[in-house]
């Protein structure tokens, strides 16, 4: 039975999921192995990641773990800096808008390298460009944003071989970036730009966009995913990295 969560309808989450598929589908030929979703929360990405294998999560907050358990998911309590799994366990590791929350991002990637099986992959999504730092980053408890250079260097230091780095939300960037900078300069806090906390699942959710806007931005996300398969986009408000453990 296909699962559809409320966030799957939001253009931002839908576009991110399509971009993840566009990056992973060409390289993951053998499916059915173990997939680790680091910082998985209540397991909202499990039904998407399941196309690559059996998904296990890990999170350091008890609230989302209880929700995940009710959904029948396996999500043990643990820290990304000390993953509670044996070395070489997982064929695919996902850090989906997680790394920017970690105090020691290199240690987290070194732990991911340890539990990644030889020949396995890691995929990362994160906010892009430190100069786009805004109130929303503070609200989301981010520590930093990443560029292609900084994320590539970090992955290489952890031992991974980088296969692809691309930006996402490319087409909205020329409009979004100036708006973010102007908003910060003026100290504006527009409601639609501000996430809120879902106390039940203990996760940050985005305010719903108007139906027409959501539909248009979702279509743009489909186009970006189509472009991301063969190309790496040169800028965007988010970044995606794929790396390999030899």
N, C-alpha and C positions, 0 to 999 in steps of 0.2 A: 504494500500500500504506500503510495507516494505521500510524503508529508509536506504540508505547506504551512509555514509559519507567517505571522503577520508581517514580520520584517522582510520576508521574501518579496513582498509587494512594493516595498520602498525602493525607489530608483537607485539609491546609493548602494544598498546591500545587493540588489539584483545585479547591478553593474559590476560590483566587486566579484560576485560569484561567477559571472560569465567570464571575466578576465582571468580568474583562477583556472577555470576549465581550459581557456585558450592557451594558457602557459603549460598546464600539466598534461593535457590530452596527447600532444605530439610526442612526449618523452616516456610516459608510463604505458608501456605495452603490456606488461604482465600485471594483471590485477588480481586481487584476492589475498594480498599480504596484509600486514598489520599497519594501521595508520594511527599516528598520535596527534591529537589536537591539543596543543599546549595552551593553557589559559582558555579552556573550552567553555567555561561557564556552565550554563544549563544544557549545553549540547546543541545549540541552535544551528551549527554547521554540520552536524553528524550526517544528516540525510543527504547532504551534498557530497561530503567526503567519502561516503559509503560506495560511490562508484569506483573508488580505487582500492577498496579492501575493507577489512573489519576495523571499525574505528573505536579507539580508546581515548578518553580525555584525561586531563589532569588540571586541577585548579586549586588555588590556595584559599578560597572562600567557601565556607560551609553552605551558605544559602543556595547558590546555584547547584551545588552538588545534590541537595535534597530534591530540587526540581528535576535534575538529570536522572536521579534514581527513580522518581515517579514515572519518568518516560521510558524506563527500562534500559538506560545507558550505563556503561561502566566508566565512572569518572572518580578515581581515587583522589583523596586530599593530598596535595603535594606542592612543592615549590619548583618553579622553572629552573632555579639555580641548583637544585639537588633532586633531579627527577627520580621517582621511586620505581625505576625499571632497570633490568639488567642491560649491560652493554650489548650493542648490536641487535636490538630487538625489532626495530621498526623499519619498514620499507619506505614509508613517507612520513615526514614530520611537518606539521602546519603550525605556523605562528601568525595568526590572522589578526592584525592590529593588536598585538600583544607586546612585541619587543620594545616599543616606545614607552611602555609603562614600567619597565624593569630598571632598577638602579644600576646593575652591572650587566649590560647587554652582552658583553663578550663572554662572561661566565655562562650565561644562558645558552649562547650558541655553542660553547664548548661542551656543555651538557647534552645538547641536541646531537652534536657530533658523536658523543660517546654512545648514546642509545640508538643512533642510526645504524642500520645494517650496511655492510660494505655493498656498494652499488645502489644504495638508497638515495632518496632525494629529500630536500627541505624546501618548502615554499614559505615566503614571508610577504605579508602586506603591512604597510606602515604609512603614516602621513609623511608627505614630502616637503623638503626645503625648510630649514630652520628659520629663514627670514619670513616665512609665513606663520610664525608662531602667533597665536591669538588667545583670546579668552576661552575659546572652545577647547584648546589644548589643556588649559588649566582646569576647566570643568571636567574634562575626561581624565585628569590626573596623568597627563603625559609627562615624560622627562625630557623628551627631545623629538625632533623630526629628522628625516634622513634624506640624503642625496644619493645618487647612483654611486658616487665615489666613496662616501663614508660607509655605505652598506656593503659595497664590494670588498673594501679593505677589512671590514669587520668579519665577514664570512671567510675570507682568506686566512685571517689570523686564527680563526677557530679550526681551520683545517679543511674547509670545503673548497671545491672547485666550482666557481660560478659559471653557470650555463647561460643565464639570461637575466637582464635587469631592464625593466620597462616602467615608465610612468603610466598612471591611469587617471581618469577624469581629465583627459587631454583637451577635449574640445571645449569644456567649460572653463578651463584654466585662464584664458585671456580675460574673461569676465570675472571669474571668482577671485583671482589673485588681487586685482585692484580693489575689489569690494572688501576683501578681508583687511587689506592694509588701511583703507579709508575708515572702515568700521573701528579698527583699533586706534587709529589716530584721533577719532572723534569720541571714542569711548562708548560706542553704541553696542547694545546687546539685543539684536532683533530676535524675537521668539523662535522663528522658523530655523534660525541657525544654531539654536541651543538645544543640545540633547537633554533628556531627563532620565532619572533613574527609575527603573522598574524594580520595586522593592521585592516582589515575589521571586523574580529570576536574578535579581541583583546584577543588572547589566545596564549599560547606557543605551538608550534608544533615541532615535531622531524623531522630531516632530513630523507628522505626515505632511507631504507637499500637496497642494491642490491637484485634483485629478488630472487636469490637462498638462500641468507642468510635470507631474510625475510620469505621465505617459510619454511626453517628449524626451525627457531626460533618460528614460528607460530605453527608448529607441536609439538615442545617442550612445548609450552604454553597449547596445548590441553591435553598433558599428565599430566602436573601439575594440571590442573583443575580437571581431573579425580581423581588424588591423594588427592586433597584438600577436596573433598566431604567427605570421611571417615576419613581423617587424618589432622593433623596440621603439616606443614613443618617446620623444625627446624631453617632454615636460608634462606636468600634471600635478594635481593636488595630492595624489597618493602614489606610492611606489610599490612595485612587485618584484621580488627576486626569487630565482630558482637556482639551487645549487645541488651539488652531487658529492657523495662520499665515495672515493675510489676504493 
